Amino acid sequence: MQTTRLKTVRNDMKSLVREAQDLFREATSVTGDKADELRALGLNLLDAAVSKAQEVQAAALETGKEVAETADEYVKENPWQAVGIAAGVGLLVGILIARK
């Protein structure tokens, strides 16, 4: 569920930034009130993109906390399996490092 939300927010943010870039490009070719209007609209879009970026950050932190809690629960429920998995991963990493 969180990954879908992250992807949606990330896509929204990319779209907002693209729109702001297009507006700023257009604003460079016009002058006067129209340029001011386009720049203001572009700044609003960039503000919205910053807001979306903050949402992505918050969602990523929430997802990270959920993963950490799940791992913590697993280790508490299966301490010896966790030790075995950690030892196996350590052994594989050691073998890979020794091969180089």
Stockholm file with secondary structure:
# STOCKHOLM 1.0

chainA/1-100         MQTTRLKTVRNDMKSLVREAQDLFREATSVTGDKADELRALGLNLLDAAVSKAQEVQAAALETGKEVAETADEYVKENPWQAVGIAAGVGLLVGILIARK
#=GR chainA/1-100 SS CHHHHHHHHHHHHHHHHHHHHHHHHHHHHCCTHHHHHHHHHHHHHHHHHHHHHHHHHHHHHHHHHHHHHHHHHHHHHCHHHHHHHHHHHHHHHHHHHHHC
#=GC SS_cons         CHHHHHHHHHHHHHHHHHHHHHHHHHHHHCCTHHHHHHHHHHHHHHHHHHHHHHHHHHHHHHHHHHHHHHHHHHHHHCHHHHHHHHHHHHHHHHHHHHHC
//
